[in-house]
Amino acid sequence: MNIGRTKTSAFLLNFHHFLEQCSSIHSISPSQTLQDSIKAAVESKSYKKLPGLFPSLQEACHNPNLFLFLSTFPLNLRTQVVDEILQSLIFVRPRSKSQFVHGSLLFYTLQSPSPFPLSLPVLQRILHSGCVPSPQTHFLLSSAWLKQRSHAKSVANILMDMQSIGYKPDSNICNYLISSLCSIGELAEAFQVLKGMGGAGCVPDLESYGTLIRAATAVRRTDKAVELLKEMVVKVKLMPRQRTIINVVAALRANREVRRAVEIIELLERDSHDVGFESYELLVEGCLECREYILAGKVIMAMTDRGFIPYIKVRQKVVEGLYGIGELELASAVRRRFVELGS
């Protein structure tokens, strides 16, 4: 009886070990087969077959070394192969069909010993196709960028290196780089990219400034946010988006810098930039929080001149505050304005 149990236990143990081996082979085999298929397609220059080899973006992300075999190629040949892949997939439709190839190729280039300039054309192709790089790209790109910058290379020089392999940098790449740096808290370097991208022929746009201002206001760096907003309006002559204005006013309100917020609104109005209801409402509420009732009254008068009517509780607090500090004339003027507007 005991002998039978011992034999059964031994059999089950060996069978369990056999199953583990089979499971291990099964989990490794598909990835290796995929790598071999990709390598065969590259070596035969059958690049248009590549999209059909990738089952999903998840597969590409979970196997970031699918193009690792390219590291065995001389640099010139490696660059040529990447260029040929990018060029051959331009007309593949739908464009999303190629995103798995591009994503895997971007993972490989960003984690290679020399990620620039080769990774930038790959990123550019993804952005031009209308696809969104995977979230991990922000960290990989930022890390590679900061390492390259630590070698005392200027922003413009790193971007301009793309020309050595037949590509030109553009604002899309710079904006994505700015966004990536902001996502890991590297605002100072993101500011440097904004400042240096013009040297590579890339003109900062609404996205460039908006991303940086949003990141600056998120950590209440109001000095930098105001500086950037003034630069884009006065120097670059861009019309900021309403969300950008709201972000700045909200940050100034949070820092109790309502007078600076008023100056920003006045600057925008003087330059004929539209300021929306939400920005005005935030500003009035900020004035009330700081007990700046006279300022609140003046903002409301400017607000109603543009057809905006504050919420009823805000109206009541402004009028009550003005009466409370003895500003009867301004309080009466504000009330008359509300009556004229039928509110």
C-alpha positions as CSV (number, residue, x, y, z in Angstrom):
1,M,0.0,0.0,0.0
2,N,2.8,2.4,1.0
3,I,4.8,1.4,-2.1
4,G,1.9,2.2,-4.3
5,R,1.5,5.6,-2.8
6,T,5.2,6.3,-3.2
7,K,5.2,5.4,-6.9
8,T,2.1,7.5,-7.4
9,S,3.7,10.5,-5.7
10,A,6.9,10.1,-7.7
11,F,4.9,9.9,-11.0
12,L,2.9,13.0,-10.1
13,L,6.0,14.9,-9.2
14,N,7.7,14.0,-12.5
15,F,4.6,14.8,-14.4
16,H,4.2,18.2,-12.7
17,H,7.9,18.9,-13.6
18,F,7.2,17.9,-17.2
19,L,4.2,20.3,-17.4
20,E,6.3,23.1,-16.0
21,Q,8.9,22.5,-18.8
22,C,6.2,22.5,-21.4
23,S,4.7,25.7,-20.1
24,S,8.1,27.4,-20.0
25,I,8.8,26.3,-23.7
26,H,5.3,27.6,-24.7
27,S,5.8,31.0,-23.0
28,I,9.2,31.6,-24.6
29,S,8.6,30.1,-28.0
30,P,6.2,32.7,-29.5
31,S,8.4,35.6,-28.6
32,Q,11.5,33.9,-30.1
33,T,9.5,33.0,-33.2
34,L,8.3,36.6,-33.6
35,Q,11.9,37.8,-33.3
36,D,13.0,35.3,-35.9
37,S,10.2,36.3,-38.3
38,I,11.0,40.0,-37.9
39,K,14.7,39.4,-38.5
40,A,13.9,37.3,-41.6
41,A,11.6,40.0,-43.0
42,V,14.3,42.7,-42.4
43,E,17.1,40.6,-44.0
44,S,15.0,40.0,-47.1
45,K,13.8,43.7,-47.1
46,S,10.2,42.5,-46.9
47,Y,9.4,45.4,-44.7
48,K,5.7,45.6,-45.7
49,K,5.2,42.2,-44.1
50,L,6.2,43.6,-40.7
51,P,2.8,44.9,-39.6
52,G,1.2,41.5,-40.1
53,L,3.7,39.9,-37.7
54,F,2.7,42.0,-34.7
55,P,-0.4,40.6,-33.1
56,S,-1.0,43.6,-30.8
57,L,0.6,46.7,-29.3
58,Q,0.8,44.9,-26.0
59,E,3.0,42.3,-27.6
60,A,5.3,45.0,-28.9
61,C,5.5,46.7,-25.5
62,H,6.0,43.4,-23.6
63,N,8.9,42.5,-26.0
64,P,10.9,45.7,-26.3
65,N,13.9,43.9,-27.8
66,L,12.2,42.6,-30.9
67,F,14.6,44.7,-33.0
68,L,17.6,44.0,-30.8
69,F,19.3,42.1,-33.6
70,L,19.8,45.4,-35.3
71,S,22.5,46.1,-32.7
72,T,24.7,43.6,-34.5
73,F,24.6,45.7,-37.7
74,P,27.2,48.4,-38.3
75,L,25.8,51.9,-37.5
76,N,25.4,52.9,-41.1
77,L,23.5,49.8,-42.1
78,R,21.3,50.0,-39.0
79,T,20.4,53.6,-39.9
80,Q,19.7,52.6,-43.4
81,V,17.4,49.7,-42.3
82,V,15.4,51.9,-39.9
83,D,15.0,54.5,-42.7
84,E,13.9,51.8,-45.2
85,I,11.3,50.5,-42.7
86,L,9.9,54.0,-42.1
87,Q,9.7,54.8,-45.8
88,S,8.2,51.5,-46.8
89,L,5.4,51.8,-44.2
90,I,4.3,55.4,-45.2
91,F,1.6,54.2,-47.5
92,V,0.3,51.3,-45.5
93,R,-3.4,51.8,-44.6
94,P,-4.9,52.1,-42.2
95,R,-2.1,54.0,-40.7
96,S,-2.8,52.4,-37.3
97,K,-1.7,49.1,-38.8
98,S,1.9,50.1,-38.6
99,Q,1.9,51.6,-35.1
100,F,3.0,48.3,-33.5
101,V,6.1,48.2,-35.7
102,H,6.8,51.8,-35.1
103,G,6.3,51.4,-31.4
104,S,8.6,48.5,-31.1
105,L,11.2,50.2,-33.2
106,L,11.0,53.3,-31.0
107,F,11.4,51.2,-27.9
108,Y,14.6,49.7,-29.4
109,T,16.1,53.0,-30.6
110,L,15.4,54.8,-27.3
111,Q,17.1,52.1,-25.3
112,S,20.1,51.7,-27.5
113,P,23.5,53.1,-26.5
114,S,23.1,55.9,-29.0
115,P,19.4,56.8,-29.2
116,F,19.8,60.1,-31.1
117,P,19.2,61.0,-33.8
118,L,17.8,57.6,-34.9
119,S,14.9,57.5,-32.5
120,L,13.6,61.0,-33.5
121,P,12.5,60.0,-37.1
122,V,10.7,57.0,-35.6
123,L,8.8,59.2,-33.1
124,Q,8.1,61.7,-35.9
125,R,6.5,59.0,-38.0
126,I,4.3,57.9,-35.2
127,L,3.1,61.5,-34.5
128,H,2.6,62.2,-38.2
129,S,0.4,59.1,-38.6
130,G,-2.0,60.4,-36.0
131,C,-1.1,57.7,-33.5
132,V,-0.2,58.2,-29.8
133,P,3.1,56.7,-28.6
134,S,2.7,54.3,-25.6
135,P,2.9,56.0,-22.1
136,Q,6.3,54.5,-21.4
137,T,7.7,56.6,-24.2
138,H,7.6,59.7,-22.1
139,F,10.1,58.3,-19.5
140,L,12.3,56.6,-22.1
141,L,12.6,59.7,-24.3
142,S,13.2,62.0,-21.3
143,S,15.9,59.8,-19.8
144,A,17.7,59.5,-23.2
145,W,17.4,63.2,-23.8
146,L,18.7,64.2,-20.3
147,K,21.7,61.8,-20.7
148,Q,22.5,63.3,-24.1
149,R,22.2,66.9,-22.7
150,S,24.6,66.0,-19.9
151,H,27.3,65.7,-22.6
152,A,27.0,69.4,-23.1
153,K,25.1,69.2,-26.4
154,S,22.7,72.0,-27.1
155,V,19.0,71.5,-27.8
156,A,19.4,72.7,-31.4
157,N,22.4,70.5,-32.1
158,I,20.6,67.3,-30.9
159,L,17.6,68.1,-33.1
160,M,19.6,69.2,-36.1
161,D,21.5,65.8,-36.0
162,M,18.4,64.4,-37.7
163,Q,19.5,66.1,-40.9
164,S,22.6,63.8,-41.0
165,I,20.3,60.9,-41.6
166,G,17.9,62.7,-44.1
167,Y,15.2,64.0,-41.7
168,K,14.2,67.4,-40.4
169,P,13.0,68.2,-36.9
170,D,9.6,69.8,-36.5
171,S,7.4,71.3,-33.8
172,N,5.6,68.0,-33.2
173,I,8.7,66.3,-32.0
174,C,9.6,69.3,-29.8
175,N,6.1,69.5,-28.3
176,Y,6.2,65.8,-27.5
177,L,9.6,66.2,-25.9
178,I,8.4,69.1,-23.9
179,S,5.4,67.1,-22.7
180,S,7.6,64.1,-21.8
181,L,9.9,66.3,-19.7
182,C,7.0,67.9,-18.0
183,S,5.5,64.5,-17.2
184,I,8.5,63.6,-15.1
185,G,8.9,67.0,-13.5
186,E,11.8,68.2,-15.6
187,L,10.3,71.7,-16.1
188,A,13.7,73.5,-16.3
189,E,14.8,71.3,-19.2
190,A,11.4,71.6,-20.9
191,F,11.9,75.4,-20.8
192,Q,15.3,74.9,-22.4
193,V,13.7,72.9,-25.2
194,L,11.2,75.7,-25.8
195,K,14.0,78.2,-25.8
196,G,16.3,76.2,-28.1
197,M,13.9,74.7,-30.6
198,G,13.9,77.8,-32.8
199,G,17.6,77.2,-33.4
200,A,16.6,74.0,-35.2
201,G,14.0,75.7,-37.3
202,C,11.1,74.6,-35.1
203,V,8.7,77.4,-34.3
204,P,7.0,77.2,-30.9
205,D,3.3,77.1,-31.2
206,L,0.2,77.1,-28.9
207,E,0.9,73.5,-27.9
208,S,4.5,74.3,-26.9
209,Y,3.5,77.2,-24.7
210,G,0.3,75.6,-23.5
211,T,2.0,72.4,-22.3
212,L,4.6,74.4,-20.4
213,I,2.2,76.8,-18.8
214,R,-0.1,74.0,-17.7
215,A,2.9,72.2,-16.1
216,A,4.1,75.4,-14.4
217,T,0.7,76.3,-13.0
218,A,0.2,72.7,-11.8
219,V,3.0,73.3,-9.3
220,R,2.1,77.0,-8.8
221,R,5.2,78.4,-10.5
222,T,3.3,81.5,-11.3
223,D,6.3,83.7,-12.2
224,K,7.3,81.3,-15.0
225,A,3.7,80.9,-16.1
226,V,3.1,84.6,-16.4
227,E,6.4,85.1,-18.2
228,L,5.5,82.5,-20.8
229,L,2.0,83.9,-21.3
230,K,3.4,87.4,-21.8
231,E,6.0,86.1,-24.2
232,M,3.5,84.2,-26.4
233,V,1.1,87.2,-26.5
234,V,3.5,90.1,-26.8
235,K,6.6,88.6,-28.5
236,V,5.3,85.6,-30.5
237,K,1.9,87.1,-31.2
238,L,0.0,83.9,-30.4
239,M,-3.6,83.9,-29.1
240,P,-3.7,81.7,-26.0
241,R,-6.3,79.1,-25.7
242,Q,-9.0,79.7,-23.1
243,R,-7.8,76.7,-21.0
244,T,-4.3,78.3,-20.9
245,I,-5.7,81.6,-19.6
246,I,-7.9,79.7,-17.0
247,N,-4.8,77.8,-15.8
248,V,-2.8,81.0,-15.2
249,V,-5.7,82.8,-13.5
250,A,-6.5,79.8,-11.3
251,A,-2.8,79.5,-10.2
252,L,-2.6,83.2,-9.4
253,R,-5.8,82.9,-7.4
254,A,-4.5,79.9,-5.5
255,N,-1.3,82.0,-4.7
256,R,-3.5,85.0,-3.7
257,E,-1.9,87.0,-6.5
258,V,-5.1,88.6,-7.7
259,R,-3.6,91.9,-8.7
260,R,-1.2,90.1,-11.1
261,A,-4.2,88.2,-12.4
262,V,-6.0,91.5,-13.2
263,E,-2.9,92.7,-15.0
264,I,-2.9,89.6,-17.2
265,I,-6.5,90.0,-18.1
266,E,-6.0,93.7,-18.9
267,L,-3.0,92.8,-21.1
268,L,-5.0,90.2,-23.0
269,E,-7.9,92.6,-23.5
270,R,-5.7,95.4,-24.7
271,D,-4.2,93.0,-27.3
272,S,-7.8,92.0,-28.4
273,H,-7.6,88.5,-27.1
274,D,-10.8,87.0,-25.9
275,V,-11.1,86.3,-22.2
276,G,-13.9,83.8,-21.4
277,F,-16.5,83.8,-18.6
278,E,-14.7,81.3,-16.5
279,S,-11.5,83.3,-16.3
280,Y,-13.4,86.4,-15.1
281,E,-15.4,84.4,-12.6
282,L,-12.2,82.9,-11.1
283,L,-10.7,86.4,-10.9
284,V,-13.8,87.9,-9.1
285,E,-13.9,84.9,-6.7
286,G,-10.1,85.4,-6.0
287,C,-10.7,89.1,-5.3
288,L,-13.4,88.2,-2.8
289,E,-11.2,85.6,-1.1
290,C,-8.5,88.3,-0.6
291,R,-11.1,90.9,0.5
292,E,-10.2,93.1,-2.5
293,Y,-13.8,94.4,-2.9
294,I,-12.9,97.5,-4.9
295,L,-10.9,95.4,-7.3
296,A,-13.8,92.8,-7.5
297,G,-16.2,95.6,-8.3
298,K,-14.0,96.9,-11.1
299,V,-13.5,93.4,-12.6
300,I,-17.3,92.9,-12.5
301,M,-17.8,96.2,-14.4
302,A,-15.3,95.0,-17.1
303,M,-16.9,91.6,-17.1
304,T,-20.4,92.9,-17.7
305,D,-19.1,95.2,-20.5
306,R,-18.4,92.0,-22.3
307,G,-21.8,90.5,-21.7
308,F,-20.8,88.2,-18.9
309,I,-23.0,88.1,-15.7
310,P,-21.5,86.7,-12.6
311,Y,-23.3,84.0,-10.5
312,I,-25.9,85.4,-8.1
313,K,-23.9,84.6,-4.9
314,V,-20.8,86.3,-6.3
315,R,-22.9,89.4,-7.2
316,Q,-24.3,89.5,-3.7
317,K,-20.9,89.2,-2.0
318,V,-19.3,91.9,-4.2
319,V,-22.1,94.4,-3.4
320,E,-22.2,93.5,0.3
321,G,-18.4,93.8,0.5
322,L,-18.4,97.2,-1.2
323,Y,-21.1,98.5,1.2
324,G,-19.2,97.0,4.1
325,I,-16.0,99.1,3.4
326,G,-18.0,102.3,2.6
327,E,-17.6,102.2,-1.2
328,L,-21.3,103.2,-1.6
329,E,-20.8,104.8,-5.1
330,L,-19.1,101.8,-6.6
331,A,-21.6,99.5,-4.9
332,S,-24.5,101.5,-6.4
333,A,-22.9,101.5,-9.9
334,V,-22.5,97.7,-9.7
335,R,-26.1,97.2,-8.7
336,R,-27.3,99.5,-11.4
337,R,-25.3,97.5,-14.0
338,F,-27.0,94.3,-12.8
339,V,-30.5,96.0,-13.1
340,E,-29.7,97.2,-16.6
341,L,-28.7,93.7,-17.6
342,G,-32.0,92.4,-16.1
343,S,-30.3,90.3,-13.5
